[in-house]
Amino acid sequence: MRATVLFALTLVTISFAALSSTTVAGYLDQLGAAYEEEEGTFWLLAEDSLSGEAFPIFYIEVNAPMEACFLAGPTPGLVPASGAGRAAAFAKLAELNATYPFVKFEHDIDTGEVICTYTFTTENGVGIEAFSAMLQVIFGTIDETAAELAALNR
């Protein structure tokens, strides 16, 4: 009985090791993702159908000292630099942030581009199923809100 409990505790400890860049790279490999990695920062890549050239579409950063991981993806949204459309865009972002509690919509102050982000703790580790689910949440949210965000540009 004692050996069984120790074995179970060992499995729990192994399952909840802190998430590292190596682990994320392994998960992305298992998911069949094309990516580039540099010092804990990953860029998921897409391929241009005409040129065949790869370009970054999604950002993942593992911050080991903070025991956190940050995911960020572009949206078709653009906050106008001025005018009535700017206030309407911020109202839409606030509405979307209230509607989608797992992600955050934010805009780049310099370019006006809207991104969708997701940050999570890695202190107790993250399995591939949870990591994959988080990617599905953020990609699904970007897809669900694409038309509303594209409308900000009009």
DSSP file with accessible surface (Angstrom, degrees, kcal/mol):
  #  RESIDUE AA STRUCTURE BP1 BP2  ACC     N-H-->O    O-->H-N    N-H-->O    O-->H-N    TCO  KAPPA ALPHA  PHI   PSI    X-CA   Y-CA   Z-CA
    1    1 A M     >        0   0  180      0, 0.0     4,-2.1     0, 0.0     5,-0.2   0.000 360.0 360.0 360.0 -46.7    0.0    0.0    0.0
    2    2 A R  H  >  +     0   0  208      1,-0.2     4,-2.4     2,-0.2     5,-0.2   0.904 360.0  51.1 -61.1 -40.4    2.8    2.4    1.0
    3    3 A A  H  > S+     0   0   73      1,-0.2     4,-2.5     2,-0.2    -1,-0.2   0.888 108.2  52.8 -64.6 -37.4    4.6    1.7   -2.3
    4    4 A T  H  > S+     0   0   96      2,-0.2     4,-2.5     1,-0.2    -1,-0.2   0.923 109.8  47.7 -64.9 -43.2    1.4    2.4   -4.3
    5    5 A V  H  X S+     0   0   72     -4,-2.1     4,-2.6     2,-0.2    -2,-0.2   0.932 112.9  48.3 -64.6 -44.0    0.9    5.8   -2.6
    6    6 A L  H  X S+     0   0   99     -4,-2.4     4,-2.2     2,-0.2    -2,-0.2   0.912 111.9  50.0 -62.9 -40.4    4.6    6.7   -3.2
    7    7 A F  H  X S+     0   0  133     -4,-2.5     4,-2.2     2,-0.2    -2,-0.2   0.933 111.1  49.0 -63.6 -43.9    4.3    5.7   -6.8
    8    8 A A  H  X S+     0   0   48     -4,-2.5     4,-2.2     1,-0.2    -2,-0.2   0.915 111.0  49.7 -63.6 -41.8    1.1    7.8   -7.2
    9    9 A L  H  X S+     0   0   99     -4,-2.6     4,-2.5     2,-0.2    -1,-0.2   0.890 108.8  53.2 -64.8 -37.4    2.7   10.8   -5.6
   10   10 A T  H  X S+     0   0   74     -4,-2.2     4,-2.5    -5,-0.2    -2,-0.2   0.925 108.8  49.4 -63.0 -42.5    5.7   10.4   -7.9
   11   11 A L  H  X S+     0   0   83     -4,-2.2     4,-2.6     2,-0.2    -2,-0.2   0.913 110.5  50.0 -63.2 -41.4    3.4   10.4  -11.0
   12   12 A V  H  X S+     0   0   77     -4,-2.2     4,-1.3     2,-0.2    -2,-0.2   0.934 111.0  49.5 -63.1 -43.7    1.6   13.5   -9.7
   13   13 A T  H  < S+     0   0  104     -4,-2.5     3,-0.4     1,-0.2    -2,-0.2   0.929 112.7  46.9 -61.0 -44.4    5.0   15.3   -9.2
   14   14 A I  H >< S+     0   0  113     -4,-2.5     3,-1.2     1,-0.2    -1,-0.2   0.921 110.3  53.4 -64.7 -41.4    6.1   14.3  -12.7
   15   15 A S  H 3< S+     0   0   76     -4,-2.6    -1,-0.2     1,-0.3    -2,-0.2   0.761 111.4  46.0 -66.6 -24.4    2.8   15.4  -14.3
   16   16 A F  T 3< S+     0   0  114     -4,-1.3    -1,-0.3    -3,-0.4    -2,-0.2  -0.014  74.7 140.7-115.2  32.5    3.0   18.8  -12.7
   17   17 A A    <   -     0   0   63     -3,-1.2   109,-0.4     1,-0.1   107,-0.1  -0.423  67.0 -85.1 -67.8 148.5    6.6   19.8  -13.4
   18   18 A A        -     0   0   56    107,-0.2     2,-0.3   105,-0.1   105,-0.2  -0.217  48.8-104.4 -56.7 143.4    7.0   23.5  -14.4
   19   19 A L        -     0   0    6    103,-1.0     2,-0.3    -3,-0.1    -1,-0.1  -0.530  45.4-174.5 -71.6 131.5    6.4   24.3  -18.0
   20   20 A S     >  -     0   0   43     -2,-0.3     4,-2.4    -3,-0.1     5,-0.2  -0.771  41.0-105.4-121.9 169.7    9.6   24.9  -19.9
   21   21 A S  H  > S+     0   0   33     -2,-0.3     4,-2.7     1,-0.2     5,-0.2   0.882 122.3  54.9 -60.3 -38.0   10.5   26.0  -23.4
   22   22 A T  H  > S+     0   0  115      2,-0.2     4,-2.2     1,-0.2    -1,-0.2   0.910 107.8  49.0 -63.0 -40.8   11.5   22.5  -24.2
   23   23 A T  H  > S+     0   0   46      2,-0.2     4,-2.6     1,-0.2    -2,-0.2   0.933 111.2  49.0 -64.8 -45.5    8.1   21.2  -23.1
   24   24 A V  H  X S+     0   0    0     -4,-2.4     4,-3.0     2,-0.2     5,-0.2   0.928 110.1  51.7 -61.0 -43.8    6.3   23.8  -25.3
   25   25 A A  H  X S+     0   0   19     -4,-2.7     4,-2.5     1,-0.2    -1,-0.2   0.927 110.7  48.9 -59.3 -42.2    8.5   22.8  -28.2
   26   26 A G  H  X S+     0   0   25     -4,-2.2     4,-2.5     2,-0.2    -2,-0.2   0.907 111.5  49.0 -63.2 -42.3    7.6   19.2  -27.7
   27   27 A Y  H  X S+     0   0   35     -4,-2.6     4,-2.1     2,-0.2    -2,-0.2   0.926 111.3  49.1 -62.8 -45.1    3.9   20.0  -27.4
   28   28 A L  H  <>S+     0   0    1     -4,-3.0     5,-2.6     1,-0.2     4,-0.4   0.901 110.8  51.1 -63.5 -37.3    4.0   22.1  -30.6
   29   29 A D  H ><5S+     0   0   99     -4,-2.5     3,-1.3    -5,-0.2    -1,-0.2   0.937 110.0  49.2 -62.5 -45.3    5.8   19.2  -32.4
   30   30 A Q  H 3<5S+     0   0  136     -4,-2.5    -2,-0.2     1,-0.3    -1,-0.2   0.842 110.6  51.0 -62.9 -33.0    3.1   16.7  -31.2
   31   31 A L  T 3<5S-     0   0   74     -4,-2.1    -1,-0.3    -5,-0.2    -2,-0.2   0.495 113.7-120.2 -83.0  -4.4    0.5   19.1  -32.5
   32   32 A G  T < 5 +     0   0   67     -3,-1.3     2,-0.2    -4,-0.4    -3,-0.2   0.757  55.5 161.0  73.5  26.8    2.2   19.3  -35.9
   33   33 A A      < -     0   0   32     -5,-2.6     2,-0.5    -6,-0.2    -1,-0.2  -0.563  39.1-134.2 -83.9 142.1    2.7   23.1  -35.6
   34   34 A A        +     0   0   61     11,-0.4    11,-3.0    -2,-0.2     2,-0.3  -0.819  45.2 151.2 -89.4 130.8    5.3   24.9  -37.7
   35   35 A Y  E     -A   44   0A  55     -2,-0.5     2,-0.4     9,-0.3     9,-0.2  -0.983  42.4-137.1-155.6 162.9    7.2   27.3  -35.5
   36   36 A E  E     -A   43   0A 116      7,-2.0     7,-2.7    -2,-0.3     2,-0.4  -0.959  25.1-161.9-120.2 145.4   10.4   29.2  -34.8
   37   37 A E  E     +A   42   0A  91     -2,-0.4     2,-0.3     5,-0.2     5,-0.2  -0.982  15.8 172.1-133.8 139.5   11.8   29.4  -31.3
   38   38 A E  E >  S-A   41   0A 142      3,-2.6     3,-1.4    -2,-0.4    -2,-0.0  -0.867  71.9 -32.0-147.2 111.4   14.3   31.7  -29.7
   39   39 A E  T 3  S-     0   0  177     -2,-0.3     3,-0.1     1,-0.3    23,-0.0   0.880 127.2 -36.2  50.2  53.1   15.0   31.7  -26.0
   40   40 A G  T 3  S+     0   0    5      1,-0.2    22,-2.8    21,-0.1     2,-0.5   0.502 116.1 110.0  84.6   1.6   11.5   30.8  -24.7
   41   41 A T  E <   -AB  38  61A  32     -3,-1.4    -3,-2.6    20,-0.2     2,-0.4  -0.950  47.4-168.8-113.0 129.4    9.7   32.7  -27.4
   42   42 A F  E     -AB  37  60A   0     18,-3.5    18,-2.6    -2,-0.5     2,-0.5  -0.933  11.2-161.5-118.8 140.0    7.8   30.9  -30.1
   43   43 A W  E     -AB  36  59A 106     -7,-2.7    -7,-2.0    -2,-0.4     2,-0.3  -0.987  16.3-143.5-117.3 116.3    6.3   32.1  -33.3
   44   44 A L  E     -AB  35  58A  16     14,-2.5    13,-3.1    -2,-0.5    14,-1.1  -0.638  25.5-144.1 -74.9 140.8    3.7   29.9  -34.9
   45   45 A L  E     - B   0  56A  31    -11,-3.0   -11,-0.4    -2,-0.3     2,-0.3  -0.811  18.2-166.9-114.1 149.0    4.1   30.0  -38.7
   46   46 A A  E     - B   0  55A  31      9,-2.7     9,-2.7    -2,-0.3     2,-0.5  -0.859  23.6-123.4-121.5 162.1    1.7   30.0  -41.6
   47   47 A E  E     - B   0  54A 140     -2,-0.3     2,-0.4     7,-0.2     7,-0.2  -0.914  18.0-122.7-113.1 131.4    2.6   29.5  -45.2
   48   48 A D     >  -     0   0   62      5,-3.0     4,-2.4    -2,-0.5     5,-0.1  -0.569  19.8-143.7 -67.9 124.7    1.7   31.9  -48.0
   49   49 A S  T  4 S+     0   0  117     -2,-0.4    -1,-0.2     1,-0.2    -2,-0.0   0.774  94.8  41.6 -66.4 -25.8   -0.2   29.9  -50.5
   50   50 A L  T  4 S+     0   0  165      3,-0.1    -1,-0.2     1,-0.1    -2,-0.0   0.924 128.3  24.1 -86.3 -50.0    1.2   31.8  -53.5
   51   51 A S  T  4 S-     0   0   75      2,-0.1    -2,-0.2     1,-0.0     3,-0.1   0.691  90.3-133.1 -90.8 -20.5    4.9   32.2  -52.6
   52   52 A G     <  +     0   0   36     -4,-2.4     2,-0.2     1,-0.3    -3,-0.1   0.497  57.0 145.4  77.8   3.7    5.2   29.2  -50.2
   53   53 A E        -     0   0  137     -5,-0.1    -5,-3.0    -6,-0.1    -1,-0.3  -0.528  47.4-128.4 -78.8 138.0    7.0   31.6  -47.8
   54   54 A A  E     +B   47   0A  54     -7,-0.2    -7,-0.2    -2,-0.2    -1,-0.1  -0.641  28.6 179.8 -86.2 142.4    6.4   31.1  -44.0
   55   55 A F  E     -B   46   0A  90     -9,-2.7    -9,-2.7    -2,-0.3     2,-0.2  -0.991  32.4-100.5-141.8 149.1    5.4   34.1  -41.9
   56   56 A P  E     +B   45   0A  72      0, 0.0   -11,-0.2     0, 0.0     3,-0.1  -0.472  39.8 163.0 -72.9 138.1    4.6   34.4  -38.1
   57   57 A I  E     +     0   0A  58    -13,-3.1     2,-0.3     1,-0.3   -12,-0.2   0.460  61.6  31.5-126.7 -11.5    0.9   34.4  -37.1
   58   58 A F  E     -B   44   0A   1    -14,-1.1   -14,-2.5    15,-0.2     2,-0.4  -0.994  63.6-143.3-155.5 145.0    0.9   33.7  -33.4
   59   59 A Y  E     -BC  43  72A  51     13,-3.0    13,-2.5    -2,-0.3     2,-0.4  -0.917  13.4-179.9-119.5 134.6    3.2   34.4  -30.4
   60   60 A I  E     -BC  42  71A   0    -18,-2.6   -18,-3.5    -2,-0.4     2,-0.5  -0.998   4.9-174.4-132.0 127.7    3.9   32.2  -27.4
   61   61 A E  E     -BC  41  70A  61      9,-2.6     9,-2.6    -2,-0.4     2,-0.6  -0.985  10.8-158.6-125.8 126.1    6.3   33.2  -24.6
   62   62 A V  E     - C   0  69A  13    -22,-2.8     2,-0.7    -2,-0.5     7,-0.2  -0.898   6.5-168.9 -98.9 122.3    7.3   31.0  -21.7
   63   63 A N  E  >> - C   0  68A  45      5,-3.0     5,-1.9    -2,-0.6     4,-0.7  -0.855   4.6-177.5-114.2  92.6    8.6   33.1  -18.7
   64   64 A A  T >45S+     0   0   67     -2,-0.7     3,-1.0     1,-0.2    -1,-0.2   0.905  79.5  53.3 -60.4 -45.8   10.2   30.6  -16.3
   65   65 A P  T 345S+     0   0  122      0, 0.0    -1,-0.2     0, 0.0    -2,-0.0   0.878 116.5  39.9 -60.2 -34.0   11.0   33.1  -13.6
   66   66 A M  T 345S-     0   0  136     -3,-0.2    -2,-0.2     2,-0.2    57,-0.2   0.510 105.5-131.4 -88.5  -5.5    7.4   34.3  -13.5
   67   67 A E  T <<5 +     0   0   81     -3,-1.0    55,-2.7    -4,-0.7    56,-0.7   0.944  67.1 118.3  51.9  52.3    6.1   30.7  -13.9
   68   68 A A  E   < -CD  63 121A  18     -5,-1.9    -5,-3.0    53,-0.3     2,-0.4  -0.959  53.5-150.0-144.5 159.6    3.8   32.0  -16.6
   69   69 A C  E     -CD  62 120A   1     51,-2.4    51,-2.4    -2,-0.3     2,-0.4  -0.997  12.1-156.9-133.4 138.0    3.0   31.6  -20.3
   70   70 A F  E     -CD  61 119A  58     -9,-2.6    -9,-2.6    -2,-0.4     2,-0.4  -0.961   5.6-169.4-120.3 128.4    1.7   34.3  -22.6
   71   71 A L  E     +CD  60 118A   0     47,-3.0    47,-2.1    -2,-0.4     2,-0.4  -0.951   8.7 177.3-115.5 138.8   -0.2   33.6  -25.9
   72   72 A A  E     +CD  59 117A  11    -13,-2.5   -13,-3.0    -2,-0.4    45,-0.2  -0.988   4.2 178.9-146.2 133.0   -1.0   36.3  -28.4
   73   73 A G  E     - D   0 116A   1     43,-2.6    43,-2.9    -2,-0.4   -15,-0.2  -0.983  28.0-114.6-133.7 145.9   -2.7   36.3  -31.8
   74   74 A P  E     - D   0 115A  75      0, 0.0    41,-0.2     0, 0.0    39,-0.0  -0.348  26.2-163.3 -72.8 156.1   -3.6   38.9  -34.3
   75   75 A T  E     -     0   0A  21     39,-1.6    39,-0.3     2,-0.2    68,-0.1  -0.844  34.8-109.3-127.0 169.6   -7.2   39.8  -35.1
   76   76 A P  E    S+     0   0A  58      0, 0.0    77,-0.1     0, 0.0     2,-0.1   0.452  82.3 117.7 -79.1   4.8   -8.5   41.7  -38.1
   77   77 A G  E     -     0   0A   4     37,-0.3    37,-2.0    75,-0.1     2,-0.3  -0.406  39.9-178.9 -77.8 147.6   -9.4   44.6  -35.7
   78   78 A L  E     - D   0 113A  71     71,-0.6    35,-0.2    35,-0.2    34,-0.1  -0.964  21.4-140.0-145.2 123.1   -7.9   48.1  -35.9
   79   79 A V        -     0   0    5     33,-3.0     7,-0.1    -2,-0.3    74,-0.1  -0.755  31.6-117.8 -83.8 122.4   -8.7   50.9  -33.6
   80   80 A P        -     0   0   37      0, 0.0    32,-0.1     0, 0.0     3,-0.1  -0.247  15.1-125.4 -58.7 149.1   -9.0   54.2  -35.5
   81   81 A A  S    S-     0   0   89      1,-0.1     2,-0.3    30,-0.1    31,-0.0   0.784  83.0 -14.4 -67.8 -27.2   -6.5   56.8  -34.6
   82   82 A S  S    S+     0   0   92      4,-0.0     3,-0.3     0, 0.0     4,-0.2  -0.949  92.8  59.6-161.6 176.7   -9.3   59.4  -33.9
   83   83 A G  S >> S-     0   0   56     -2,-0.3     3,-1.0     1,-0.2     4,-1.0  -0.202  96.0 -47.0  89.3-177.5  -12.9   60.2  -34.4
   84   84 A A  H 3> S+     0   0   91      1,-0.3     4,-2.0     2,-0.2     5,-0.2   0.812 129.4  64.6 -63.2 -31.3  -16.2   58.6  -33.3
   85   85 A G  H 3> S+     0   0   34     -3,-0.3     4,-2.2     1,-0.2    -1,-0.3   0.818  95.5  59.3 -63.9 -28.1  -14.9   55.2  -34.6
   86   86 A R  H <> S+     0   0   81     -3,-1.0     4,-2.2    -4,-0.2    -1,-0.2   0.950 107.2  44.2 -66.3 -48.0  -12.2   55.2  -31.9
   87   87 A A  H  X S+     0   0   68     -4,-1.0     4,-2.2     1,-0.2    -2,-0.2   0.913 114.2  50.8 -63.5 -40.4  -14.7   55.4  -29.0
   88   88 A A  H  X S+     0   0   60     -4,-2.0     4,-2.3     1,-0.2    -1,-0.2   0.889 108.5  52.6 -64.3 -37.8  -16.9   52.8  -30.6
   89   89 A A  H  X S+     0   0    1     -4,-2.2     4,-2.5     2,-0.2    -2,-0.2   0.925 109.8  47.5 -64.5 -44.1  -13.9   50.5  -31.1
   90   90 A F  H  X S+     0   0   71     -4,-2.2     4,-2.4     1,-0.2    -2,-0.2   0.887 110.6  52.2 -65.9 -36.5  -13.0   50.8  -27.4
   91   91 A A  H  X S+     0   0   61     -4,-2.2     4,-2.4     2,-0.2    -1,-0.2   0.915 110.0  49.4 -63.1 -41.3  -16.6   50.1  -26.4
   92   92 A K  H  X S+     0   0   45     -4,-2.3     4,-2.8     2,-0.2    -2,-0.2   0.919 110.0  50.5 -65.0 -41.9  -16.5   47.0  -28.6
   93   93 A L  H  X S+     0   0    9     -4,-2.5     4,-2.7     2,-0.2    12,-0.3   0.918 110.7  49.4 -63.0 -40.6  -13.3   45.8  -27.0
   94   94 A A  H  X S+     0   0   61     -4,-2.4     4,-1.8     2,-0.2    -1,-0.2   0.918 111.6  49.3 -63.0 -42.6  -14.7   46.3  -23.5
   95   95 A E  H  X S+     0   0   97     -4,-2.4     4,-2.0     1,-0.2    -2,-0.2   0.928 112.5  47.1 -62.2 -45.1  -17.8   44.4  -24.6
   96   96 A L  H  X S+     0   0    2     -4,-2.8     4,-2.7     1,-0.2    -2,-0.2   0.895 108.9  54.5 -66.0 -38.2  -15.7   41.5  -26.0
   97   97 A N  H  < S+     0   0   54     -4,-2.7    -1,-0.2     1,-0.2    -2,-0.2   0.864 111.6  45.3 -64.0 -33.1  -13.6   41.4  -22.9
   98   98 A A  H  < S+     0   0   83     -4,-1.8    -1,-0.2    -5,-0.2    -2,-0.2   0.834 115.4  47.5 -76.2 -32.2  -16.7   41.0  -20.7
   99   99 A T  H  < S+     0   0   82     -4,-2.0    -2,-0.2     1,-0.2    -3,-0.2   0.840 114.9  44.0 -78.2 -35.3  -18.1   38.4  -23.1
  100  100 A Y    ><  +     0   0   43     -4,-2.7     3,-1.1    -5,-0.2    -1,-0.2  -0.790  66.7 177.1-114.7  86.9  -15.0   36.3  -23.4
  101  101 A P  T 3  S+     0   0  101      0, 0.0    -1,-0.1     0, 0.0    -2,-0.1   0.680  73.0  59.7 -70.6 -15.8  -13.6   35.9  -19.8
  102  102 A F  T 3  S+     0   0  145     35,-0.1     2,-0.3    16,-0.1    17,-0.3   0.660 107.7  42.5 -87.4 -15.5  -10.7   33.6  -20.7
  103  103 A V  S <  S-     0   0   11     -3,-1.1     2,-0.4    -6,-0.1    15,-0.2  -0.784  70.5-139.3-122.9 169.6   -9.0   36.0  -23.1
  104  104 A K  E     -E  117   0A 114     13,-2.2    13,-3.0    -2,-0.3     2,-0.5  -0.999   7.7-148.3-132.2 133.3   -8.2   39.7  -23.3
  105  105 A F  E     +E  116   0A   5     -2,-0.4     2,-0.3   -12,-0.3    11,-0.2  -0.877  29.2 163.5 -97.4 130.9   -8.5   41.9  -26.3
  106  106 A E  E     -E  115   0A  63      9,-2.4     9,-3.0    -2,-0.5     2,-0.4  -0.938  25.7-133.8-142.1 164.0   -6.0   44.8  -26.4
  107  107 A H  E     -E  114   0A  44     -2,-0.3     2,-0.6     7,-0.2     7,-0.2  -0.915  20.9-115.2-124.6 151.6   -4.7   47.2  -29.0
  108  108 A D     >  -     0   0   70      5,-2.6     4,-3.0    -2,-0.4   -29,-0.1  -0.724  22.1-147.2 -80.9 121.6   -1.2   48.4  -29.9
  109  109 A I  T  4 S+     0   0  142     -2,-0.6    -1,-0.2     1,-0.2     0, 0.0   0.857  95.1  45.7 -60.7 -35.9   -1.1   52.1  -29.1
  110  110 A D  T  4 S+     0   0  150      1,-0.1    -1,-0.2     3,-0.1    -2,-0.0   0.893 128.7  20.6 -77.0 -40.2    1.3   52.8  -32.0
  111  111 A T  T  4 S-     0   0   74      2,-0.1    -2,-0.2   -30,-0.0    -1,-0.1   0.635  90.3-129.9-105.3 -20.1   -0.4   50.9  -34.8
  112  112 A G     <  +     0   0    7     -4,-3.0   -33,-3.0     1,-0.3    -3,-0.1   0.380  54.6 150.8  83.1  -4.8   -4.0   50.5  -33.5
  113  113 A E  E     -D   78   0A 110    -35,-0.2    -5,-2.6    -5,-0.1     2,-0.5  -0.332  40.8-135.8 -64.1 140.9   -3.9   46.7  -34.2
  114  114 A V  E     - E   0 107A   1    -37,-2.0   -39,-1.6   -39,-0.3     2,-0.3  -0.847  22.9-174.2-100.3 130.9   -6.1   44.6  -31.9
  115  115 A I  E     -DE  74 106A  52     -9,-3.0    -9,-2.4    -2,-0.5     2,-0.5  -0.867  20.0-135.8-120.5 158.7   -4.6   41.4  -30.5
  116  116 A C  E     -DE  73 105A   0    -43,-2.9   -43,-2.6    -2,-0.3     2,-0.3  -0.960  29.0-172.1-112.8 127.0   -6.2   38.6  -28.5
  117  117 A T  E     -DE  72 104A   3    -13,-3.0   -13,-2.2    -2,-0.5     2,-0.3  -0.858  17.8-172.4-123.9 159.2   -4.1   37.4  -25.5
  118  118 A Y  E     -D   71   0A  40    -47,-2.1   -47,-3.0    -2,-0.3     2,-0.4  -0.964   7.8-172.3-148.0 124.8   -4.3   34.6  -23.0
  119  119 A T  E     +D   70   0A  89     -2,-0.3     2,-0.3   -17,-0.3   -49,-0.2  -0.978   9.2 173.8-122.0 137.3   -1.9   34.3  -20.0
  120  120 A F  E     -D   69   0A  24    -51,-2.4   -51,-2.4    -2,-0.4     2,-0.2  -0.979  31.8-106.7-142.8 155.1   -1.7   31.3  -17.6
  121  121 A T  E     -D   68   0A  79     -2,-0.3   -53,-0.3   -53,-0.2   -54,-0.1  -0.512  20.0-173.7 -77.6 148.1    0.4   30.1  -14.7
  122  122 A T    >   +     0   0    1    -55,-2.7     3,-2.0    -2,-0.2  -103,-1.0   0.222  51.8 112.6-121.1  10.5    2.8   27.3  -15.2
  123  123 A E  T 3  S+     0   0  100    -56,-0.7  -105,-0.1     1,-0.3     3,-0.1   0.808  88.8  33.4 -59.8 -31.9    3.9   26.9  -11.6
  124  124 A N  T 3  S-     0   0  104      1,-0.3    -1,-0.3   -57,-0.1  -106,-0.1   0.177 121.5-106.9-106.8  14.9    2.2   23.4  -11.3
  125  125 A G    <   -     0   0   13     -3,-2.0     2,-0.4     1,-0.1    -1,-0.3   0.018  23.3-116.1  84.0 166.1    2.9   22.5  -14.9
  126  126 A V        -     0   0   16   -109,-0.4    -1,-0.1    -4,-0.1     2,-0.1  -0.958  20.2-141.8-144.4 123.3    0.7   22.2  -17.9
  127  127 A G     >  -     0   0   27     -2,-0.4     4,-2.6     1,-0.1     5,-0.2  -0.337  31.3-104.8 -79.7 167.4   -0.1   19.0  -19.8
  128  128 A I  H  > S+     0   0   31      1,-0.2     4,-3.0     2,-0.2     5,-0.2   0.867 119.6  56.8 -62.7 -34.7   -0.4   18.8  -23.5
  129  129 A E  H  > S+     0   0  150      2,-0.2     4,-2.2     1,-0.2    -1,-0.2   0.936 111.2  42.3 -63.2 -44.4   -4.2   18.4  -23.3
  130  130 A A  H  > S+     0   0   44      2,-0.2     4,-2.4     1,-0.2    -2,-0.2   0.919 115.0  50.5 -67.9 -41.9   -4.5   21.7  -21.3
  131  131 A F  H  X S+     0   0    0     -4,-2.6     4,-2.1     2,-0.2    -2,-0.2   0.943 112.3  46.9 -61.2 -46.0   -2.0   23.5  -23.6
  132  132 A S  H  X S+     0   0   26     -4,-3.0     4,-2.5     1,-0.2    -1,-0.2   0.911 110.7  52.6 -62.3 -41.1   -3.9   22.3  -26.7
  133  133 A A  H  X S+     0   0   44     -4,-2.2     4,-2.4    -5,-0.2    -1,-0.2   0.902 107.7  51.5 -63.5 -39.2   -7.2   23.4  -25.1
  134  134 A M  H  X S+     0   0   21     -4,-2.4     4,-2.3     2,-0.2     5,-0.2   0.910 109.8  49.2 -65.5 -40.8   -5.8   26.9  -24.4
  135  135 A L  H  X S+     0   0   15     -4,-2.1     4,-2.8     1,-0.2     5,-0.3   0.920 110.9  50.7 -62.5 -40.7   -4.7   27.2  -28.0
  136  136 A Q  H  X S+     0   0  131     -4,-2.5     4,-2.6     1,-0.2     5,-0.2   0.896 108.8  52.2 -64.2 -38.6   -8.1   26.1  -29.1
  137  137 A V  H  X S+     0   0   53     -4,-2.4     4,-2.5     2,-0.2    -2,-0.2   0.955 114.4  40.6 -62.4 -49.9   -9.8   28.7  -26.8
  138  138 A I  H  X S+     0   0    0     -4,-2.3     4,-2.4     2,-0.2     5,-0.2   0.943 118.8  45.0 -70.7 -41.7   -7.7   31.6  -28.2
  139  139 A F  H  X S+     0   0   80     -4,-2.8     4,-2.4    -5,-0.2    -1,-0.2   0.925 115.3  49.1 -66.2 -40.1   -7.9   30.6  -31.8
  140  140 A G  H  X S+     0   0   26     -4,-2.6     4,-2.9    -5,-0.3    -2,-0.2   0.903 111.0  49.7 -63.9 -40.5  -11.6   29.9  -31.5
  141  141 A T  H  X S+     0   0   11     -4,-2.5     4,-2.0    -5,-0.2    -2,-0.2   0.919 110.2  49.8 -65.7 -42.6  -12.2   33.2  -29.9
  142  142 A I  H  X S+     0   0   22     -4,-2.4     4,-0.8     1,-0.2    -2,-0.2   0.936 113.8  46.7 -60.7 -43.3  -10.3   35.0  -32.6
  143  143 A D  H >< S+     0   0  128     -4,-2.4     3,-0.7     1,-0.2     4,-0.4   0.931 112.2  49.6 -64.3 -45.3  -12.3   33.2  -35.2
  144  144 A E  H 3< S+     0   0  123     -4,-2.9     4,-0.2     1,-0.2    -1,-0.2   0.804 118.7  38.4 -63.8 -31.5  -15.7   33.9  -33.4
  145  145 A T  H 3X S+     0   0    0     -4,-2.0     4,-2.7    -5,-0.2     5,-0.3   0.435  85.4 102.1-101.6   1.2  -15.0   37.6  -33.1
  146  146 A A  H <X S+     0   0   28     -4,-0.8     4,-2.9    -3,-0.7     5,-0.2   0.886  82.9  47.2 -55.7 -46.5  -13.3   38.2  -36.5
  147  147 A A  H  > S+     0   0   78     -4,-0.4     4,-1.7     1,-0.2    -1,-0.2   0.921 113.7  47.8 -64.9 -42.6  -16.3   39.8  -38.2
  148  148 A E  H  4 S+     0   0   66     -4,-0.2     4,-0.5     1,-0.2    -1,-0.2   0.906 115.5  45.4 -64.3 -39.8  -17.0   42.1  -35.2
  149  149 A L  H >< S+     0   0    0     -4,-2.7     3,-1.1     1,-0.2   -71,-0.6   0.883 109.2  54.3 -72.8 -36.9  -13.4   43.1  -35.0
  150  150 A A  H >< S+     0   0   25     -4,-2.9     3,-1.5    -5,-0.3    -1,-0.2   0.854  99.7  63.8 -62.6 -32.6  -13.1   43.6  -38.8
  151  151 A A  G >< S+     0   0   43     -4,-1.7     3,-1.4     1,-0.3    -1,-0.3   0.720  86.6  72.1 -65.3 -20.1  -16.1   46.0  -38.6
  152  152 A L  G <  S+     0   0   20     -3,-1.1    -1,-0.3    -4,-0.5    -2,-0.2   0.804  89.4  62.0 -63.1 -26.5  -14.0   48.3  -36.4
  153  153 A N  G <         0   0   80     -3,-1.5    -1,-0.3    -4,-0.4    -2,-0.2   0.558 360.0 360.0 -77.1 -10.7  -12.0   49.2  -39.5
  154  154 A R    <         0   0  229     -3,-1.4    -3,-0.0    -4,-0.2     0, 0.0  -0.508 360.0 360.0 -91.7 360.0  -15.1   50.7  -41.2
